[in-house]
Amino acid sequence: KGAPLSPLDGVPVSVKDEVDQVGYPTTVGTRFLGKGVAKTDATPVARLRAMGALLIGKANMHEIGIGVTGLNAHHGVPKNPYGPGHYTGGSSSGSASSVAAGLCPLSVGADGGGSIRIPAGLCGINGLKATYGRISEHGAAPLCWSVAHVGPMGVTARDTALGYLAMAGADPLDPLSCNQPDVALDGFGDLDLTGIKIGVYEPWFNHASDSITTTCRARLDELVQHGAELVPIEIPDLDLVRLAHLVTIASEMRTAMDPYYPKDRSVFGLDVRTNLALASRFTSLDYVKAQRVRTECINTMMTLFEKIDLIATPTTGCTSPAIPKAALPDGISDLGQITEIMRFAPLANLTGLPAISVPAGYDAAGLPIGLQFHARPWAEALLLKTAVIVETHHERRAPPISFDLLRA
C-alpha cells in the first residue's frame, strides 16, 4: 500500500539468543539447549515483528548469561568493533557487537546483572534496562527471574527509544508486566533539564579509571548547561548490595540449571562450571539474607528519589579489556576483572529501577566509555531524554570494523 507499518518497518534487528524467535533455536549460549527451533516468538520479538522489523537472526551471548565479558567457549567470542582484540562485555555480547558494527541499529538484549548496559558501554552504544516488569519476559529463558529484564540496545538514544516503545507494555502472558502505568515518552524531544536534580555519590562515581571519571564528569557538566543540578548524595552499603545481587542471581541461575548441571557438568564451559560450582555453595539462609538487603536498598533508593530525579555513575570501572590468549578456547575466570566491569551494574537489577548506559566518549586507545543513569520506577522517558542530550555534546566515532548498510 506504500505505507510503512511503523517507523521500524524494514529496520534490521538482531535478537539475543536468550529470547525466542520463530525459526531459530534458543541455545542461551550453550551447546546443549535449543535442539529444536522456537515455534513462537517471545512477546518483545512478536511486537517488533508486528511493527515490520526485519529480524536478521540470533546474537551470541555469554553462556547462560553468567558472565560479563561476553566470552563464549562454544560459539566463539564476539569481538568489539572498536578493538577486535577486546571483549564486547556481556552477557548481551553479540547484540552489542552487531549494533556497534552497523549490522543493525537495534537489538533485543537482556539484563540480569548489567548484561545490556555493560556491553552497551564497552561498545559505544545505548542500552536501556527498563523498570522491572516493564517489558514482558514471556519467551525469554528463565535464568534469573527476580532480576531479569529484556530491553533495547540501539546506536542512538532515539533508536533505543523506538525499541522501548515497541517492546514495552502489559502482556497477559507475563503478569509482572501488568498493572503498570501506560508506556509514554512525554517530554522526550525537549532538551531542557531545568529542575532536574542529578545525584552523584562521589566515592562511587570516582571508583573507575581516570579517563572514565574525567569523561563522564565532562558529560555531567554539559547537562548542567541544559538546566540540570548536580546534587551530592550518599548510598550506603554498596558492597552489601553487590554481594546480595551476587547471591540472588547466582542462586537463581544455579536453580535454573538444576535439570542439567548435576547430570553432566562437562556440557558447560569451564568458567561457567566454576561459577555454578560457587553458586552451589550458597544456602537458603544466604538467599533470604540477600533479600533482606534488597528490601533495605529499595527503601533507601525510593527515599533518595523523593529529592532527586537521576543518579549518575560510569557504566563500568574500566574500558573494554583485551581478550587474553589464555582465555581461548576454554574460557577464563578473573574475579577481579569481573568486579571492575560490574561495579556500577547490580544496583539497578537488585532494586528493579530503570537504568541506561549512554556513549560518553573514548579513552586514549579509542575504546568507548559509557555513562550510566538510574531513575525512579517508570521514568524511562527522562532517561532517554537525558541520553539524547548527552549525545548532542560529543562526536561519535565509527569503529575500525563497521558496515554502512544504507550505502552498501
Number of C-alpha atoms within 10 A of each C-alpha: 3 4 6 11 12 15 12 21 16 15 17 20 28 27 26 28 31 31 28 29 27 16 13 18 19 24 24 24 27 22 15 11 13 16 11 11 14 17 12 14 20 20 23 29 26 19 17 23 19 13 18 18 23 16 19 14 16 23 25 31 36 31 26 24 27 25 24 26 32 29 31 29 23 17 14 15 24 28 24 31 25 27 20 15 16 22 28 37 37 35 35 36 34 29 34 44 31 27 27 31 22 20 19 24 21 31 32 30 34 33 27 25 30 35 34 34 38 35 37 36 33 34 34 33 29 36 38 33 32 29 25 24 24 30 27 26 26 21 21 25 20 17 23 23 16 17 21 25 29 29 28 30 35 31 24 21 27 17 17 26 26 16 25 29 16 24 23 24 21 20 19 11 13 15 13 16 21 17 12 14 11 12 17 15 17 12 12 19 14 11 16 17 18 13 12 18 20 24 23 20 16 14 10 17 19 18 18 22 15 13 16 27 20 13 18 24 19 14 20 20 13 15 23 16 12 16 15 20 20 19 14 13 15 13 14 11 12 15 10 14 21 22 14 24 27 18 23 25 25 23 24 20 20 22 17 17 15 12 10 15 17 9 9 9 15 10 15 21 19 16 21 23 16 15 16 22 15 14 20 13 11 15 12 11 9 14 20 14 15 21 18 11 20 22 14 13 21 17 13 15 20 16 11 18 19 9 13 21 21 24 24 24 28 29 34 30 26 27 29 26 17 13 18 12 10 9 16 14 14 13 19 20 14 11 9 8 15 15 16 16 27 23 24 26 27 24 23 27 25 28 24 23 22 23 32 32 35 32 30 30 25 20 17 7 9 14 22 27 30 32 27 28 25 27 26 22 18 19 20 28 19 22 28 29 22 25 26 20 20 20 18 11 14 12 10 16 12 15 20 13 15 16 17 11 10 6 5 5
